[in-house]
Amino acid sequence: MVDTEPRPSSDGPSGAAAAVASSCSIAATLDVVGDRWTVLILRDVFRGVRRFAQLQADLGIARNLLADRLSRLVDHGVLERVPYQTRPLRCEYRLTAKGADLSTALIALMGWGDRWYAHDGVPTILVHETCGTPLEQVVRCPHCDETVNPGRIRSRPGPGRSPA
Amino acid sequence: MVDTEPRPSSDGPSGAAAAVASSCSIAATLDVVGDRWTVLILRDVFRGVRRFAQLQADLGIARNLLADRLSRLVDHGVLERVPYQTRPLRCEYRLTAKGADLSTALIALMGWGDRWYAHDGVPTILVHETCGTPLEQVVRCPHCDETVNPGRIRSRPGPGRSPA
């Protein structure tokens, strides 16, 4: 992944850094899920661990921290509270469409850990439901209909780029 | 992405949670890059911002925090210090192969921010060097030779799964 855009200059106006940061989708994502506990909570919800007590037991996280992270995820529309019992009312946490769409990022984080830290073999294998074959995450060019090596990826400014 | 493995029980032995956590490649990745500044530093290095003063100016990060994060990334083998001037000696930070392999994760984090927060259009478009077509990040089944929808992804324990 090589960027062919002009580089921010080290002695440029301080506003330039802010403009780049504010128009960066990586920073936007980190504003929502840029916290270690948050990512581990989402991993658990993807795995089907959806209730407060289960999450607390699985993660070994303090109640107040867990409550804070879950509230933030609900506020950001990543999780929603869904009642599973009415007397007394008890809710579990489910992924919204926006939350489910984080699977790509979780798979990517898992893939890197697998490639560089799973010295005794990978802990979890993602497979195709239909045939059971281990899956691969790739970047594709829909025009050339081929997998694109990271060295062949370039970037250009999009319509949402703030003027520096 | 649906997990078909047995769920951790909320009242199981406390060792089970630790075992799952220790055998989780997402947690392994977060141990290295599970910090907001660290991800933003890596984003900048991918963009070609490689020198301490440039990184500091671009990110608006305190010197001690930047030095700490860079040291950690060097210690983890994600970045390496490469001299660009000898008198006096000055070094810049370059991605190692392990660091460059984080492009998949950064692209995934960017993609989610693009899809859910780029209301005025995406700030950056990743394109194929060869033809300039915007790229897509997908999960593929090499056996079926097709793109796999997240709903068709299953997981199973791999050889590195610690016994719970």
Interface residues (C-beta under 8 A of the other chain):
Chain A: M1 V2 D3 E5 R7 P8 S9 S10 D11 G12 S14 A16 A17 A18 V20 A21 S23 C24 S25 I26 A27 A28 T29 L30 G34 D35 R36 V39 L40 R43 F46 R47 G48 V49 R51 A53 Q54 A57 D58 L59 G60 K98 A100 D101 L102 S103 T104 A105 L106 I107 A108 L109 M110 G111 W112 G113 D114 R115 W116 Y117 A118 H119 D120 G121 V122 P123 T124 I125 L126 V127 H128 E129 T130 C131 T133 L135 E136 Q137 V138 V139 R140 C141 P142 H143 C144 T147 V148 P150 R152 I153 R154 S155 R156 P157 G158 P159 G160 R161 S162
Chain B: M1 V2 D3 E5 R7 P8 S9 S10 D11 G12 S14 A17 A18 V20 A21 S23 C24 S25 I26 A27 A28 T29 L30 G34 D35 R36 V39 L40 R43 F46 R47 G48 V49 R51 A53 Q54 A57 D58 L59 G60 K98 A100 D101 L102 S103 T104 A105 L106 I107 A108 L109 M110 G111 W112 G113 D114 R115 W116 Y117 A118 H119 D120 G121 V122 P123 T124 I125 L126 V127 H128 E129 T130 C131 T133 L135 E136 Q137 V138 V139 R140 C141 P142 H143 C144 T147 V148 P150 R152 I153 R154 S155 R156 P157 G158 P159 G160 R161 S162
